[in-house]
Amino acid sequence: MSQPGSGVSNTDSPSGRKPWALIAMGVVGVSALVIGLAVWIGGGDEEITSTSTTTTTTTIVEPTTTSAATTTTVPTTTTTTTTTTTTPTTSSVPPTTTTPSFALPAPNDTSWTVDILHVPDAAPLTMNLATTSGDVRVYDGVVGLERCIGIVGTGDEYWGWCGYGPDDLEGSFVVVAGITPWLVEFGTAVGDVELHPLDPQWRLPSNGCSDPVVSIIGGANLGPFTVMGLVCAGPDAFIGIGPLLFGEQRAPDGGGVLAVHSDEGWSAIDFGTSIDCAGWADGVDRCESFGIESEMSEALLPIPPVDLLTTAQDVVGVRDETATARSWIGAETGPPEIEGLLVEAVSDPEDEVPPTVHSATGVGFGDAINLVIIEVPAMDDSILSTSWAAWIRPASPTPLSKVFAWETCARGLAEPDLCI
């Protein structure tokens, strides 16, 4: 069972929520035709079943005032035909659904009220405006034991996150509005939310990702779901999405999306609450490439806090140095001692400028994980520095969970992975 508010879960939460559900319906004129139904089911060892492949349009409907008028009712006959073809899949592109637009109540300048699903006897949830930045607004509210944060962008864009047990929830997630990634950080108090716009070329080398986060998230086509975690290995990326209880697409327990990079860019190949790392039709052993035992969720790393984010865009040579770093620390298990050994290993006593070390504890959700960023200045006209990101899980038998390294260019990029 996941920790409260975590992005990945293999069982129902205490709120009684069901696994994935995606339902869309459209009514046209006086004749209704149910033309597609897609249900996203993940959890345990259940298969994902698809019924149709289509596209969804979401509309937030602004409130209107209608004056008194004479209404004439015309009897109608409605014929509904539903055809469902069920094909079990284990590693397919996420099913989507083509329907007319789905109406979601529009927020106003101070609040946003929505219906919450999968929570027994829940009243509508009212989220109050917490913060704004440009055209992006963030709303935050609680109903029962569920805390939900809603983000509204320009036009019809919106995203949502919901967590169980609001009294002790804090963390961060990412959404992409247009070409801009936004980091949303929230504290334990409802309304304590910060919104940070990031550069469209922002990358996460600390999580092993060399491509812009916008391209990875955009290619995965996540819709209204928030990104709670991300980790990359070669041409693959595993994205952790947060729980969502309102809107036309819902994920009561969150989940994950496996995306791959090809000549056409990034695209999702599987999704759910439980994704095996072995047995893929493309022959790739993702247990080995991600360094995990059985499920992709084991590899997931949280989004770093804003003060530890790598803001430099011109990074090259992102690589996994976990095995090398573990050889440096030996049998040491204490986080402060591990940090000291890593700094010693990457430093040169003859360097004129010592490394800069930044660290944070309790990053993300679930089991506590620490992040240490070590920046080693480079005496080179082309390379500004070499950085090391060490993820440490104090409660784990193997506390040094993952280590990535990369270089930051001093004068920009000559090619995608080459400094000028």
C-alpha positions in Angstrom: 0.0 0.0 0.0 1.3 3.4 -0.9 1.9 6.2 1.6 -0.8 8.9 1.8 -0.9 10.9 -1.4 1.8 8.9 -3.1 1.7 8.6 -6.9 1.7 4.8 -7.1 -0.5 2.3 -5.3 -1.4 -1.3 -5.8 -4.4 -1.4 -3.5 -7.5 0.6 -2.8 -7.0 3.5 -0.4 -8.8 3.8 3.0 -11.3 6.1 1.3 -12.7 3.2 -0.7 -11.7 4.5 -4.0 -11.7 2.2 -7.0 -8.8 1.7 -9.5 -8.4 3.7 -12.7 -11.6 5.0 -14.4 -12.0 7.0 -17.6 -15.5 7.6 -18.7 -16.8 10.0 -21.3 -20.3 10.5 -22.7 -21.7 12.8 -25.4 -25.2 13.9 -26.3 -25.9 15.5 -29.7 -29.2 17.2 -30.4 -32.2 14.9 -29.7 -30.3 11.7 -30.6 -27.7 10.3 -28.2 -25.1 7.9 -29.3 -22.6 6.3 -26.9 -19.6 6.0 -29.3 -16.8 5.0 -27.0 -15.9 3.8 -23.6 -12.4 3.4 -22.3 -11.7 2.2 -18.8 -8.2 2.4 -17.5 -7.8 -0.3 -14.9 -4.6 -0.9 -13.0 -3.6 -2.6 -9.8 -2.2 -5.9 -8.6 -1.7 -8.3 -11.6 -4.8 -7.2 -13.5 -4.5 -6.6 -17.2 -5.3 -3.3 -18.9 -8.3 -3.6 -21.1 -9.0 -1.3 -24.1 -12.2 -0.8 -26.0 -11.6 2.0 -28.5 -9.0 4.5 -29.6 -10.2 8.1 -29.8 -9.5 11.7 -28.5 -11.0 13.8 -25.6 -11.8 17.5 -25.6 -12.4 19.1 -22.2 -14.3 22.4 -21.7 -14.6 24.4 -18.6 -18.1 26.0 -18.9 -18.5 29.6 -17.6 -21.7 30.3 -15.6 -24.5 32.0 -17.6 -27.7 33.8 -16.6 -30.8 32.9 -18.5 -33.9 35.3 -18.5 -37.4 34.0 -18.3 -38.8 32.5 -21.5 -41.5 30.2 -22.8 -40.4 26.6 -23.2 -42.0 24.1 -25.5 -41.2 20.5 -24.9 -41.0 18.2 -27.9 -41.3 14.5 -27.2 -38.2 12.6 -28.5 -37.1 9.1 -28.9 -33.6 8.2 -27.9 -31.9 5.1 -29.3 -28.6 4.1 -27.6 -26.4 1.5 -29.2 -23.2 0.4 -27.5 -20.6 -1.8 -29.1 -17.7 -2.9 -27.0 -14.8 -5.0 -28.2 -12.5 -6.0 -25.4 -8.9 -6.8 -26.1 -6.6 -7.6 -23.2 -3.2 -5.7 -23.4 -0.2 -5.6 -21.3 2.1 -3.0 -23.0 0.0 -0.9 -25.3 -0.5 2.8 -26.0 -3.0 4.2 -23.5 -6.6 4.1 -24.8 -8.3 7.4 -25.4 -11.9 8.3 -26.2 -13.5 10.6 -28.8 -16.5 12.4 -27.4 -18.1 15.8 -27.6 -16.7 18.2 -24.9 -17.1 17.3 -21.3 -18.5 20.2 -19.2 -16.6 21.0 -15.9 -17.9 23.8 -13.7 -15.7 26.9 -14.2 -13.8 28.5 -11.3 -14.3 32.1 -10.3 -11.9 34.6 -9.0 -12.0 33.2 -5.4 -13.1 29.5 -5.6 -13.7 26.4 -7.7 -16.4 23.9 -6.8 -16.3 20.4 -8.4 -17.9 17.0 -7.8 -15.7 14.4 -6.1 -16.0 10.8 -7.2 -15.0 7.6 -5.5 -15.5 9.1 -2.0 -18.7 7.7 -0.4 -21.3 10.4 0.5 -18.9 13.2 -0.3 -20.3 16.7 -0.8 -19.0 18.8 -3.7 -15.5 20.0 -3.1 -14.9 23.8 -2.9 -11.2 24.7 -3.5 -10.3 28.3 -2.7 -7.9 30.4 -4.7 -4.4 29.9 -3.2 -2.1 31.7 -5.6 -1.7 32.9 -9.2 1.1 33.6 -11.6 0.4 35.1 -15.0 -2.6 33.3 -16.4 -2.2 30.3 -14.1 -4.4 30.0 -11.0 -4.1 27.4 -8.2 -7.0 26.4 -6.0 -6.7 24.3 -2.8 -9.4 22.7 -0.6 -10.5 19.7 1.6 -13.5 17.5 1.7 -13.6 14.7 4.3 -10.1 13.3 4.4 -9.3 14.3 0.8 -7.2 17.3 0.0 -7.3 18.4 -3.7 -5.4 21.1 -5.6 -6.7 22.3 -8.9 -4.6 24.3 -11.4 -6.3 26.2 -14.2 -4.3 27.6 -17.2 -5.4 29.5 -20.2 -8.4 28.4 -22.3 -9.6 24.9 -21.3 -6.5 23.7 -19.6 -6.7 22.3 -16.1 -4.9 19.8 -13.9 -5.7 18.2 -10.5 -4.1 16.4 -7.6 -5.8 14.8 -4.6 -4.3 13.2 -1.5 -5.7 11.2 1.3 -5.1 12.5 4.8 -4.7 16.3 4.3 -3.2 17.1 7.8 0.3 15.9 7.0 0.6 16.2 3.2 3.3 18.2 1.6 5.3 17.8 -1.6 5.6 19.1 -5.1 4.5 18.2 -8.6 4.9 19.5 -12.2 2.3 20.5 -14.8 2.9 21.9 -18.3 0.8 24.8 -19.5 1.5 25.5 -23.2 5.3 25.3 -23.4 5.9 26.3 -19.8 6.6 23.8 -17.1 5.3 24.8 -13.6 6.6 23.5 -10.3 3.8 23.5 -7.7 5.0 23.1 -4.1 2.6 22.8 -1.2 2.9 22.6 2.5 0.8 20.9 5.2 -1.6 23.8 5.7 -4.4 24.1 3.1 -3.7 27.2 1.0 0.0 27.0 1.5 0.9 26.6 -2.2 3.7 28.1 -4.3 3.8 28.3 -8.1 7.1 28.4 -9.9 7.4 28.9 -13.7 10.4 27.2 -15.2 12.2 27.6 -18.5 10.7 25.5 -21.4 14.2 23.9 -21.8 14.3 22.9 -18.1 15.8 19.5 -17.6 16.1 17.0 -14.7 19.6 15.6 -14.9 19.3 14.8 -11.1 16.7 12.2 -12.2 18.8 10.9 -15.1 16.9 12.9 -17.8 18.7 14.8 -20.5 15.7 15.9 -22.6 13.6 18.9 -21.6 10.9 17.8 -19.2 8.3 19.5 -21.4 9.0 17.1 -24.3 8.8 14.0 -22.1 5.5 15.0 -20.4 4.0 16.3 -23.7 4.9 13.1 -25.5 3.3 11.0 -22.8 0.0 12.8 -23.3 -0.9 12.9 -19.6 -4.0 15.1 -19.9 -5.1 16.6 -16.5 -2.7 14.5 -14.4 0.1 16.0 -12.4 3.7 14.6 -12.5 4.8 13.6 -9.0 8.0 11.9 -10.0 10.3 11.1 -13.0 13.3 8.9 -13.7 15.0 8.3 -17.0 17.2 5.4 -18.2 18.5 5.6 -21.8 15.6 6.1 -24.2 13.0 5.3 -21.5 11.3 7.5 -18.9 9.0 6.4 -16.1 6.6 9.1 -15.0 4.7 9.0 -11.7 1.2 10.7 -11.8 -0.7 11.9 -8.8 -4.2 10.8 -7.7 -7.1 12.7 -9.2 -10.8 12.6 -8.1 -12.5 15.2 -10.3 -13.0 15.9 -14.0 -13.6 13.6 -16.9 -10.3 11.7 -16.4 -9.7 10.3 -12.9 -7.0 8.2 -11.2 -8.1 7.5 -7.6 -4.8 5.9 -6.7 -2.4 7.7 -9.1 -0.2 5.5 -11.1 2.7 5.5 -13.6 3.3 5.9 -17.3 6.2 4.3 -19.2 7.3 6.5 -22.1 10.0 5.7 -24.8 11.9 8.0 -27.1 12.1 7.3 -30.8 12.8 9.2 -34.0 9.3 10.6 -33.7 9.9 11.9 -30.1 8.5 10.7 -26.8 5.3 8.5 -26.5 3.7 6.4 -23.9 3.7 2.6 -24.2 2.1 1.5 -20.9 0.4 2.9 -17.9 -1.3 1.7 -14.7 -0.7 1.2 -11.0 1.5 -1.9 -11.5 3.9 -2.1 -14.4 6.4 -5.0 -14.7 9.9 -4.1 -15.7 10.5 -7.5 -17.5 8.9 -9.3 -20.4 8.6 -6.5 -22.9 7.9 -7.3 -26.5 10.7 -4.9 -27.7 13.3 -7.1 -25.8 14.5 -4.4 -23.5 15.2 -5.6 -19.9 14.0 -2.5 -18.0 14.8 -4.3 -14.7 18.4 -4.0 -15.6 18.4 -0.6 -17.2 16.5 1.0 -14.3 18.3 -1.1 -11.7 15.2 -2.5 -10.1 13.8 -6.0 -9.3 10.2 -6.3 -10.5 8.0 -3.2 -10.8 8.7 0.1 -12.5 7.5 2.1 -9.4 10.6 0.9 -7.6 12.7 3.2 -9.9 10.6 6.4 -9.4 12.4 9.5 -8.0 10.5 12.5 -6.7 10.6 16.0 -8.2 13.4 18.0 -6.3 12.4 21.1 -4.3 12.8 24.4 -6.1 16.0 25.3 -4.3 17.7 22.1 -5.5 16.5 22.2 -9.1 19.2 22.4 -11.7 18.4 25.6 -13.6 21.2 25.4 -16.1 19.9 24.3 -19.5 23.2 23.5 -21.3 23.8 20.1 -19.7 25.6 17.2 -21.4 26.8 13.7 -20.5 23.9 12.8 -18.2 24.9 9.3 -16.9 24.1 6.8 -14.2 27.1 6.6 -11.7 25.3 4.5 -9.0 27.7 1.5 -9.2 30.8 3.7 -9.0 29.4 5.8 -6.1 28.5 2.6 -4.1 32.1 1.4 -4.5 33.2 4.7 -2.9 31.1 4.4 0.2 31.6 0.7 0.9 29.4 -0.5 3.8 28.6 2.9 5.1 24.9 3.5 5.8 24.6 6.8 7.6 23.4 9.7 5.3 25.9 12.3 6.7 28.8 9.8 6.3 27.7 8.8 2.8 27.6 12.5 1.8 31.1 13.1 3.2 32.5 10.1 1.4 31.0 11.2 -1.9 32.3 14.8 -1.6 35.7 13.4 -0.8 35.6 11.1 -3.8 34.7 13.7 -6.4 37.0 16.4 -5.0 40.6 17.1 -5.9 42.7 18.5 -2.9 44.6 20.6 -5.4 41.5 22.4 -6.8 41.5 26.1 -6.1 37.8 26.2 -5.6 36.1 23.5 -3.4 32.9 21.7 -4.4 29.5 23.3 -3.6 27.1 21.0 -1.7 23.4 21.4 -1.4 21.1 18.9 0.3 17.5 18.3 1.3 15.8 15.7 3.5 12.4 14.1 3.2 12.0 14.9 -0.5 8.7 13.7 -2.2 6.1 11.4 -0.8 6.3 8.0 0.9 9.5 6.7 2.4 11.9 9.5 3.3 14.6 10.1 0.7 17.4 12.7 0.8 18.9 14.4 -2.2 22.5 15.7 -2.2 23.8 17.9 -5.1 27.6 18.3 -5.4 28.9 20.8 -7.9 32.6 20.5 -8.8 34.0 23.6 -10.6 35.9 22.8 -13.8 39.0 24.7 -14.9 38.0 24.5 -18.5 36.8 27.1 -21.1 34.2 24.7 -22.4 32.8 23.1 -19.2 31.6 25.1 -16.2 31.2 22.3 -13.7 30.6 18.6 -13.2 27.6 17.9 -10.9 26.6 14.8 -8.9 23.1 14.1 -7.6 22.9 11.4 -4.9 19.6 10.0 -3.8 19.8 8.5 -0.3 17.1 6.3 1.4 18.1 6.1 5.1 15.7 3.3 5.9 16.8 1.1 3.0 19.3 -1.8 3.2 21.0 -0.2 0.2 20.8 3.5 1.3 22.6 4.9 -1.7 19.6 4.5 -4.1 20.7 6.3 -7.2 23.5 8.6 -8.4 23.6 10.6 -11.6 26.4 12.9 -13.0 26.5 15.5 -15.8 28.5 18.4 -17.1 27.2 22.0 -17.5 28.6 23.9 -20.5 30.3 27.3 -19.9 29.4 28.8 -23.3 26.4 26.9 -24.5 25.8 23.8 -26.7 27.4 23.1 -30.0 25.3 20.0 -30.5 22.6 18.4 -28.3 25.3 16.6 -26.2 28.4 18.7 -26.9 29.6 21.9 -25.3 30.9 24.8 -27.5 
